[in-house]
Amino acid sequence: MAAYYTWSKTVEIDGICKTRALPGYHDEPLKGDRKGQRSVRLNKAYRVIYEETESGNVILIGVQEVNKHEY
């Protein structure tokens, strides 16, 4: 999926903090069972759910799933 590739490359090049600030991704924290995870809209139908882990000065991004969002 091209949108996922674009998002992951942007995170790799610019970092998650700058990528999170881009309004098109609608990066937001999740609640309930997914507390501690974040969601990014790749397009109208798909989103990626990820977690951040800090390891020293490095932020590791662990993608939990890419799914079709039901509206």
C-alpha positions in Angstrom: 0.0 0.0 0.0 1.6 3.3 -1.2 0.1 5.4 1.6 1.7 3.2 4.3 5.0 3.3 2.5 4.8 7.1 2.3 4.0 7.4 6.0 6.8 5.0 7.1 9.4 6.8 5.0 8.3 10.2 6.4 8.7 8.8 9.9 12.1 7.4 9.0 13.3 10.7 7.4 11.7 13.4 9.5 10.9 11.5 12.8 7.6 10.8 14.4 7.2 14.2 16.1 7.3 16.1 12.8 5.2 13.5 11.0 2.6 13.6 13.8 2.3 17.4 13.2 1.2 16.9 9.6 -2.5 17.5 9.5 -3.3 15.0 6.7 -2.5 12.0 8.9 -4.9 12.9 11.7 -2.5 11.2 14.2 -4.3 10.7 17.5 -4.0 8.7 20.7 -6.4 5.8 21.2 -8.5 5.0 24.3 -9.8 2.0 26.1 -8.2 -1.3 25.2 -5.8 0.5 22.9 -4.6 3.1 25.4 -0.9 3.8 24.8 -1.3 3.2 21.0 -1.8 5.9 18.3 -3.8 5.8 15.1 -2.9 7.4 11.7 -5.3 7.7 8.8 -3.6 6.5 5.6 -6.6 7.3 3.5 -10.4 7.3 3.9 -10.5 3.5 4.3 -7.2 2.4 6.0 -5.4 3.4 9.1 -2.2 2.2 10.9 -2.1 1.6 14.6 1.3 2.0 16.2 3.1 2.3 19.6 6.1 4.3 20.5 8.9 3.1 22.8 11.8 5.3 23.9 15.2 3.7 24.1 17.6 6.3 25.2 17.5 9.1 22.6 15.8 6.9 20.0 12.0 6.5 19.6 11.1 3.1 18.3 7.9 2.7 16.3 6.1 -0.6 16.5 3.3 -1.0 14.0 0.6 -3.1 15.6 -1.7 -3.4 12.6 -2.9 -1.8 9.3 -6.6 -2.2 9.0 -9.7 -1.2 7.1 -11.5 1.3 9.2 -15.3 0.7 9.4 -17.4 3.8 9.5 
